[in-house]
Amino acid sequence: MGIFDKFKHQAKGSKGKDMSDAAERKVNEKTGNKHESHVDDAQQRVEGQLGMDRDGPERP
């Protein structure tokens, strides 16, 4: 099971968002925050596709 499959299964709860935030922090740490804005954009796109939109209601 890949990381995106894990997000799909846990997207409705806060655990999915916690995992997403942890992944973002780890990538930023590994790249020395050189690509922080790109990582943030990618995180938002993935969360949106999985129904984890932080600004709107979660999809069923």
C-alpha positions in Angstrom: 0.0 0.0 0.0 1.5 3.3 -1.1 1.5 6.6 0.9 -1.4 8.0 -1.2 -3.5 4.9 -0.5 -2.9 5.4 3.2 -4.1 9.1 2.8 -7.2 7.9 1.1 -8.1 5.6 3.9 -7.4 8.1 6.6 -8.5 11.3 4.9 -11.7 11.8 6.8 -10.0 12.0 10.1 -7.3 14.3 11.4 -4.8 11.5 11.2 -4.6 11.9 7.4 -3.9 15.6 7.8 -1.3 14.9 10.5 0.4 12.4 8.1 0.3 15.0 5.3 1.8 17.7 7.6 4.5 15.2 8.7 5.4 14.4 5.1 5.6 18.1 4.2 7.9 18.8 7.2 10.1 15.8 6.3 10.5 16.9 2.7 11.2 20.5 3.7 13.8 19.2 6.2 15.5 17.0 3.6 15.6 19.8 1.0 16.7 22.5 3.5 13.4 24.4 2.8 14.7 25.3 -0.7 11.5 24.2 -2.3 9.0 25.0 0.5 6.5 26.8 -1.7 6.5 23.9 -4.2 6.1 21.4 -1.5 3.2 23.3 0.0 1.5 23.6 -3.3 1.8 19.9 -3.9 0.5 19.1 -0.5 -2.6 21.3 -1.1 -3.2 19.6 -4.5 -3.0 16.1 -3.0 -5.2 16.9 -0.1 -7.7 18.5 -2.4 -7.8 15.4 -4.6 -8.3 13.2 -1.6 -11.1 15.3 -0.2 -9.0 16.7 2.6 -9.4 20.4 1.6 -8.5 22.4 4.7 -10.5 25.5 3.6 -13.7 23.7 2.8 -15.9 20.9 4.1 -14.7 17.3 3.7 -16.3 15.3 0.9 -18.0 12.1 1.7 
